[in-house]
Each structure stands twice: as C-alpha cells, then as structure tokens.
Amino acid sequence: MEQVAIITQEEADLLRGQEYATASHYNPVIDCTQNWVISIEEIQQTTNPEYLWVKDLPLIDWCAPIPNPSGLTINS
C-alpha cells in the first residue's frame, strides 16, 4: 500500500505551493479520513533546507477520498 506523510492543517498551509526542489511544489491534500498529507515523492525529493523537517514526518497508509457521482468528493 502506498504511504504518505501526515501533516497538520498549519503545516499544510505553510507548505502549499512552496518549492521543495527546483520547479517542484508541495501539494498537500486531504485523505479519506480528513488527514492532511503529502506524498513520499515530495518528501524524498525535498532539497530546500527550509523544509527538510518533512523528512521526519510520520507515515500512514494512503486512503484516497471517494468521489461521488456529482463529481464532489465524499470522505468516509
């Protein structure tokens, strides 16, 4: 199962749109259990010294949000 790093809402706000490597930006998302997360790829590719703390974040299994027929996302 794919893993992601769990972050707080505040960390998501801090990271959103910030560059973690040349021309690559963080894109925090909410999983099916309402946790903010970032991908392993974002963590592994982080070279920006300001954000190296992401390498110490706890990992959880990814749980994708469930889309509903109207196109909106339903989180279980």
C-alpha positions as MATLAB code, in Angstrom:
seq = 'MEQVAIITQEEADLLRGQEYATASHYNPVIDCTQNWVISIEEIQQTTNPEYLWVKDLPLIDWCAPIPNPSGLTINS';
ca = [
       0.000    0.000    0.000;
       1.209    3.481   -0.835;
       2.233    5.624    2.104;
       2.034    9.356    2.658;
       3.170   11.689    5.426;
       0.557   13.085    7.750;
       0.716   16.821    8.481;
      -1.345   19.342   10.394;
      -3.600   21.969    8.812;
      -0.996   24.590    9.767;
       1.789   22.605    8.097;
      -0.398   22.164    5.003;
      -0.929   25.931    4.857;
       2.817   26.512    5.268;
       3.842   24.004    2.585;
       1.134   24.616   -0.039;
       2.760   25.974   -3.193;
       6.252   26.136   -1.698;
       9.143   24.794   -3.740;
      10.668   21.583   -2.363;
      13.079   21.150   -5.297;
      13.729   23.123   -8.464;
      10.378   23.748  -10.200;
       8.546   21.278   -7.908;
       5.984   22.453   -5.367;
       4.231   20.876   -2.392;
       0.590   19.992   -2.908;
      -0.947   18.869    0.408;
      -4.261   17.015    0.070;
      -6.899   15.618    2.411;
      -7.288   11.838    2.562;
     -10.455    9.810    3.199;
     -10.098   10.209    6.982;
      -9.733   14.003    6.796;
      -5.968   13.973    7.404;
      -3.764   16.429    5.550;
      -0.965   14.546    3.789;
       1.955   14.983    1.397;
       3.440   12.318   -0.850;
       6.553   10.242   -0.311;
       7.882   11.691   -3.578;
       7.593   15.216   -2.199;
       9.455   14.154    0.934;
      12.195   12.213   -0.849;
      12.835   14.995   -3.358;
      12.935   17.811   -0.795;
      16.216   19.689   -1.115;
      15.052   23.098    0.135;
      16.812   23.485    3.528;
      13.803   25.365    4.933;
      11.617   22.254    4.572;
      13.977   19.385    5.417;
      11.845   18.763    8.536;
       9.341   16.934    6.285;
      11.795   14.023    6.145;
      10.950   13.310    9.817;
       7.157   13.257    9.409;
       5.194   10.138   10.420;
       3.935    7.953    7.579;
       0.457    6.483    7.190;
      -1.226    4.368    4.524;
      -2.855    6.421    1.767;
      -6.635    6.345    1.795;
      -7.995    8.072   -1.301;
     -11.130   10.207   -0.952;
     -14.196    8.560   -2.503;
     -15.699   10.535   -5.415;
     -19.473   10.606   -5.718;
     -21.485   10.725   -8.973;
     -21.915   14.522   -8.829;
     -18.141   14.931   -9.037;
     -17.786   16.119   -5.465;
     -15.562   14.215   -3.088;
     -17.108   12.295   -0.223;
     -14.833   11.443    2.658;
     -15.781    8.431    4.750;
];
